[in-house]
Amino acid sequence: MQPERAPRRIVEPDGHVHVGWFDAPIDEPNLAVAPARHWLSGLRGTPLGLIERGFRRMRLKEWLYVSVVSKHAFFACAVVNAGYLGSAFVYVVERESLRRHEWSTLVPLGIGVQIAPSSTAGETRLERAGWGRITMVGTRRVKLELERPALEAEYILEGDLDPVVVVEESEPARWLYTHKCYGLRARGRLRTADFRDETDRGLAGFDYNRGFRPRETWWHWAAAAGHAVGGATIAFNLTAHRHFDAPRGGAPDALDCALWLDGERVKIDRVEFESAPHAPWRINDADKAVDLSFHPLGERSENIRLGVLESRFAQPYGRFEGSLRSPSGRRFELDDVFGVTERHYARW
């Protein structure tokens, strides 16, 4: 399977929405103007169209997530604008002691939360008095100055790996755009009151996401970057959007599954997750390209209930072991690769 050539924009002036797997990030991911279906769609094109456009913008969900793993630390940061609510979280795990440092904030109506207009240009920002500031330039630089407790961090992501860029129609007239890449080189530093780390050999990944999601959304997710037995750099982003209790098998439901094996991007059709709290996870696919077990060593979790919004989120971090296989049959054995999984339900 080969990706299509990326269009300049997602939504054309006539309302056509490009859907598919593309060979490069889309310069103008203008889903805010897509003819999305919702309960005020009937106002579109009428004198009350301004109300519909405002509601449609509130229904748009977008975020940027960046993670970096080094020999001594794991760093993760996300800025989210869910329309009705903005948020951010940051956490740092000391890999030797597994001590976790954590920061998070909520912003009503997302006021002051800025997600870059595309994954190739612009800034993602969140700043709150008394909490601190996060600035991400494109998807390749992140800088934080946080308070209570203090954290200073700055990382630069480098490398030219082929990304995964997809636009999918998860339900009729509900489109999602994502640009993800894992296994990039990272250099930078972080400092808390009693922990410091500096690296020029870190490995990183990012997730830029924008779209109109179903009113109720479920997903399993796994991502990591590290070294296979023998030293080859490997990474992966694996997603399943099904209800947690849905039967296994069936048609593909997440187009953003991919491996990066010694510099080669490998698209995966579908993965299956078996998860349970505080127990090893199993992740595999029908083609036997993915055969992983994940052993949680800790977890960041968050439960939010605010009127129409609900989010139940658990992101365990820990080690992956097992194997990944390239289309040519080359096998990469994983013994102790640090990364994350996630189990998330949202009503938005």
N, C-alpha and C positions, 0 to 999 in steps of 0.2 A: 504494500500500500504506500503510495507516494502522496505528499501533501499538494494541495492546489496552490497556485500563485495567489498571494495575498492581495485583496483589493485595497484601494486607498482608504475607503470608509466601509463601515458595516451596513449602514442604512443609506440607500440611494434617495435622491430627491423625489422619485416616484413612489417611495415607501417600500421598495424591494429590500429584503434583508438577506445578506449573504450568509449562508450556513455551510460549515464544513471544517476540515482540518487544513491549515494554511502553512506556507513555508516560511513566514516571517510575521512579526507583530504588525498589527493594523494601525496605521498612523492616526486614524480618526475613528476610535471605537464609539461612535455616536449613538449608542443605544437609547439615550434619553429621548430621542425623537422617533424611536421605533413605534409602530402602531400596535402597542401592547394591548392585550385584552384585560379589562378589569370592569368593576361595576359602574364606573362613570364613562365607559367607552362611548356610550351613546351621545355624549355631549361633544365629541370630537367633530369639528367642522361646523359647529353652531355658534351663536353669539355667546354661549357659555363655555366655549372652548378653552378659555383661560383657566377656568376651574379644573377642567380635565387635564390640562398640561401640568398644573401644579400638583394634582393628585398623582399623576403618572410619575413625576419626579420624586415624590415621596415614596413611591413603590419601588424605585430603583435601589438596588443593594450593591455596594462597591467596597472593595478593600484592597490593601496591600500588606502582605506578610513577608517578612525576611527572617531567615535563620542562618546562623553561622556556628559551625562546630570547630573547635581547636583541640589540641592535646589535653588542655586542662579545663575547658569551659564549653558550655552550650548556651547560645544567646538566641532568643526569639522575640520578635516585635511585630505587632499588627496595629494598623489604624483602619477603622471601619466606619462607614457611613451607611446606616440602614434606613435613612430617610427620616423616620420618626425618632431615631436615636443614633447618636454617634458614640464611639467607644475606642479605647485603645488598651492594649495590654503589652507588658514587657516582662520577661523573666529570664533569669540567669541561673544555670545549674553548675555548681562546682563538681566536676566529674569525679574527682577522687573521693570527696566526702559525701556527694549527692545532696549537699545543702542547696536549697533553692532561695533566691531572692526574687521578689515579685512586686510589680506595680500595675495598677489598672485604674481606669476612670471612665465615667459615663457622661455624655453630653446631650442634654435634652434637645430634640429636633436636629441634632447634628450641627448646631450653630457654631461656626468657627472651625469645623472639621473640613479639611480640604483634601480630596483625593486627586492626584494628578490627572489631567484630562486624557492622557494616554500613558501606556507603559513605556514609551520611548522618549517622552519629554515632559517637562513640568515637575512641580513639587507636590508631594504629599505632606501635609502638615497638621499637627494638633498642638495647641498650646493652651494651658490653663494655669492661671495664677495659683501659686501654692502647690501645684503638681509638677509642672515642668513643660518641656518642649520636645517634640519629635519632629525631625525634618528628614524626608527621604527625597533625594534628587533622582528622578527617573526610577529605575530599579537597581541602580548600581552604587548608590552611596546612602548611608544612613547615619544620622548623628542624633544623639540624645543627651539632654541635660535634665535629669529628673531629681525630685526632692522627696524627702521623708520616706525612706532613707535616700541619701544622695546616690546618683548613678551618673557617670559620664561614660559615653561609649561612642565610637566612630569606626565604621567599617567601609571599605571599598571592595566591591565585587568585580572580578576581572575574568576574562575568558570569552571565547567565541563558540560555545557549544550551540548546536541547533536546539531551539526551544520547542515547546509544545504550544501551539496557538490554535484555539478552536472557537467556533461559534456554534452553539447547539440550541435547538428548539426543544426545551425540556417538556413543555406542554404546548398545545396550540396557542400561538401568539404570545409566548413567553420565551425570550431568548437570553442566553448567557454567553458572555465572552470571557475567556481566560487566556492568560499568557504566563507560562510557568517554565522555570529552568532550574535544575539541580545539578550540583557537581562543579559549580563555578569556584574559582580560586578566591580567597578572601584574605585581606590583610587589615589589621586594625587593632584596637585596644578597647578595654573596658576597665572601669575602676569604681568600686564601691568603698565604703568606709574601711572594710577589712579584707577585701579580695581584689586582686588585680590580675589581668591577663593581657598579654600582647602576642600577636601572631602575624607571621607573613606566610604561613602555610595552611591557613584555615580552608574549609570547604563550606560552600554556602548555597542557598537556593532562595527563590522568591516566587510569590503567587500574587499576580495582579488579576482581580476579578471584578466584573461588572455585569449586572443583568437583572431581569425580572424573574424572580424565583417563584415557584409555586407557594401558595399561602402556607402550606405545611411542607417543610423540607427536612429530609433525613440524609445523612451521609456518614460513611466510614471513609477514613483517609489515612494514608501512611506516606511518610517522606523521610529520606535520609540521604546523606552523602558521606562517603568514606572510602576505605581501601579494602579490596578483596584479598584473600589469602594469595600471597605472591606479589602484592603491591599495586595492582591495577586500580585506577580510580573508578568507582561505581557510584551511581545515584539512582533514585527512583522517585516518582510521584504516582501514587496508586489511589484510585477513588471508586467508590460505589455509592450511588444515590438512592438505593432502594430503602424501603422501610426495613427497620432492623429485623422484623419478624417475617419478611417476605421470603418465599421459597427460593432456593438457589437455582441457578441456571436461567435460561431465557435469553432475550435479546440484550445487546450491549446497552448500558444506561449511563455511561460516563465516557466522554470522548477524550479526556485529558490524561489517560493512563499512559505512562511511558517509563522506560529505563534509559539510563545513560551508562554505557559500558565501554570503558577505556576510550572515551571520546565519541562513541557512536550512539546516536539517539535511536531507540527502538520503540515503536508504537505498539501498545498492548490493547487487545480488543476488549477484554473484560476481566475483572478480578473478583474473587470471592473472599469475604472476611468471615472469620469465626472469632468472636470476641466475648470476653467476660471480665468483669471488674477484678483487677489485681491478679489476673491469671494470664498465662501466655496466650497470645493471639496467633491465629493461623491465617496466612494470606497466600493464595495460589490462583492459577488460571488453568483453563482447559488445555492450553497448548504446552504446558509444563515449562514455560519461560520463567515463571515466578513460583518459587517454593520457599516460603519464608516463615519463620516463627519469630515472634516479637516478645521480649521479656521485659515487662514494665519494672522500672526502678523508682518511679515516683510519678506524680500526676499534678497537672494544673487543671482545676475545674472551676466552673462558674454557672450559676443558675440565676436567670433574670426573668421576672414576671412584672411587666409594666403595661397594664391595660391590654391593648391589642397585641402586644409583643410578648413573646416567650422564647427563651433560649436556654437549652440544657446542653452543656458543653463539657466534655472531658478530654483532655489532651495528655495522655500518658507519655512519658519519655523513658527511653531505655535502650536495650541493645537488640539488634537483629542478627539472626543467624540463618543459614540455609544456602540457597543457591539461586542464581539468575543465569539465563541462557540466551545467547545471541541467536539471530536467525541462521547463522552459519553453523551453529551447534557448539560454539565455544562456551564453556561453563565457567562461571565465576563463583567461587565458594566464599561465603560470608561467615566469619567466626564471631566478630564483636564490633559491629558497626552501630554507632550511636545515632539515634533518630527519634522520631515521634510517630504516634498514631493519634487518631481522633475519632470520637463518636459524638455526633451533634444532631440535635433535633431543634428546629426553629419554627415558630409560628409567627409570620410577619406579613 
